[in-house]
Amino acid sequence: MNKDEIRRRVRASKAVLGESEKLAAAERVFSTVAGMAAFVMARNVLLYHSLPDELSTRAFIESMADCGKRFFLPRVNGLDLEILPYDKSRMHLGAFCIEEPDGDDTVDISQIDLVIVPAVAYDRRGNRVGRGKGYYDRLLSRARAVTIGVCYDFQLFDEIDSEEHDIPVHFVVADGAGIIRGRHT
């Protein structure tokens, strides 16, 4: 199955999810992430600010506000992602209708300990299908951080064809399947 077919299949599955199903799945996935050693040990965490069709990160960000970690969000800048500290009061609707942080206080990916990565789909080796623009592949190619992909079960495939520029994640946390070890470093 090629990446476009995977995107169509996942989009159709997401379309039938109810709001309570989405919230419950996000709670299960992020509860698992919060218990992982990579998260517990991380000090600087980059995650995404979710779109309506993605596992919601909003409750997780709010619930972790006082956990002693610094959270960062990406902001689109041309063909790349910039990384800025998360501050609920400094957000705007940016590229692709995604809420992004305001400011000039960008940080380098080398300062991030853990990246929670969105995707359209993952496989059991950590390969991912993104939305097709390559933003996260370019960012992750420079990262030394542990990477965790998060998804609904129907976004998890046995195998996804990967290309040379595709960057797999270290772990995938799927709604019902739990933690799956992806790439090995």
NORVEN-V578839 format. One record per backbone hydrogen bond with DSSP energy under -1.0 kcal/mol. NH is the residue of the N-H (numbers start at 0). CO is the residue of the C=O. If there is no record, write none. Layout:
BEGIN
nh/co
NH/CO
NH/CO
END
This chain:
BEGIN
nh/co
5/1
6/2
7/3
8/4
9/5
10/6
11/7
12/8
13/9
14/10
16/13
21/17
22/18
23/19
24/20
25/21
26/22
27/23
28/24
29/25
30/26
31/27
32/28
33/29
35/32
39/35
40/36
44/69
45/113
46/71
53/50
60/56
61/57
62/58
63/59
64/61
66/63
69/42
71/44
72/83
74/81
76/79
79/76
81/74
83/72
85/70
89/86
91/99
93/97
96/93
97/94
99/91
101/89
105/103
106/82
110/107
111/108
112/43
113/43
114/145
115/45
116/147
119/128
120/128
121/154
122/126
125/122
128/120
137/133
138/134
139/135
140/136
141/138
145/112
147/114
148/170
149/116
150/172
154/151
155/152
156/121
165/162
168/125
170/146
171/179
172/148
173/177
174/150
177/173
179/171
181/169
182/168
END
